[in-house]
Amino acid sequence: MKLNLKQYHPVSRFAIYLLAVAMIAIGVFHLMRPYDTMLYVPAFLPGGITWAYIVGASFVLVGLSFIFNQYVKITSYLLAFFLVFFILTIHLPNAMNAASAEYRTFAIINIMKDAAIAGFALHIAASAHHQHLHFEEDD
């Protein structure tokens, strides 16, 4: 289940690899410093620190998927889902309930950043035609 990278312009391939490296770096940060990310885990989610490890491992696996060109379609959709989930459960509540304008600005920047990455992940998933997930016939 490989993405045919030959169909991509070299700049597009570079962009996918750049996202892969960023996802791996963010994932490694989550795995090495889980308590730094613990502040952002919503209280309604059971499991506490486990989420930092799950997110870290997921980001590393997404990055490796892009680099090794395996399971790209499914990992792209899962990355987009994760990021939209973060926007709705972490960044949006932080923006609405921020105690300071500076913290609100930080939350809004995270909303825009995660939305942009989710959009790029959806573009990558939509471009992986030959991976045959077939949510729709023309997907």
N, C-alpha and C positions, 0 to 999 in steps of 0.2 A: 504494500500500500504506500507507494512513493509518490511524492509530488514531482511532476516532470519539470525539473528546474531548467531544462533546456528551452522550454517555452517562454521563460522569463527573460527580460532584459537584464543585463548585468547589474544595473542599478537596483532593480527589484530584488535580485538575489542578495545583493549586499544589504538591502533594507531588512530582509528576512533574517539574515545572519546577525545583523546588528540587534534586532529584537531578541534573537536567541541568546546572545551574549548578555544583554540586559536582564532577561528573565533568569538566566543562571546566576548572575551576580545578586539579584534581589533574593532569589531562593536561598543562596548560600548565606546571605545576611540573616534571613529568617532562621536558618538552621543553626548558625553560630551564635546569634544574639536573640534567642526567642523571647527573653524577658523584655527587650526593648520594643518588641512588637505587641506584647501582651496588653499594653494600654489600649490598643485599638480593637481588641476582641470584644464584641458586644456581650453584655451581661446575660442576655437571654439565650446565648449559645452555651450548651453544656460542654464540658471538656477542657475549658481554660487553655492552658499552655499547649495542649495537643494541637490546637488550631494553627499555632505558629509553625509547628513541624509539618503539618499537613500542607499548608500553603507553601512553605519553603520547598518541600519535596515536589509538590505539583509544579511550581515554577521551574525548578531544575529539570524535571521531566519534559515539560513543554519546550524548554530551550534545547534539550538534547534531541527531541523529536524533530525540531526544525533543522538542526545541524545535520543529523543523520538521515533526514528526509524519510522518516517513518511515522505513520499514523498522524500525519500533519492535519488532515481534515478534522478528526475528532479532537485532537489536542487544541486546535485553534478554536473550535466551538466551546470547549471546556474553559479555555482561558477567557474568552469573552464572557461566559456565564459567571465565572469567578469575579471578574472585574465589575460587572454590573451589580453583582451581589454586594461587593465592597462599597460601591457607590451608594446603594440603597440602605445598607445596614451600618456603615461606618462613616463615610465622608459626608453624606447629606445630613444625618443627625448631628454630626460635629459642626457643620456649617450653621445649622439652625439653632444650636444650643451653645455656641461658643461664648465664652466669657469675655473675650477681647476681640477687637477688630483684626488683630494680627492672626489669631488662631482661626478666625472665620475665613480670612484670606487664604491661609494654608489649606483649609478643608476644601475651599472652592477650587484651588489649583489642583488638588488631588482628584476632585471630581472630573475636571477637564482632562487631566493626564490619563486617568483610567478609562475615560470615555474614548479618548483618541487611540489608546492601545487596544481597547476592545473593538473599535472600528477596524483597525488594521488586522486584528486577528480574524474578524469576520470576512474581510477581503481575502485573506490567505485561505480560509476555509472554502469560500465560494470559488476560488481559483483551482482547488484540488479536485477537479471533475472526475478524474479516473479512480478516485479512492472509494467510490461506490457506497457511500452511506445512504444515499437516496431518501432524503426526507421528502423530497418531491422529485418528480421525474426529471425535471430540468435543473436540479440542484447540482 
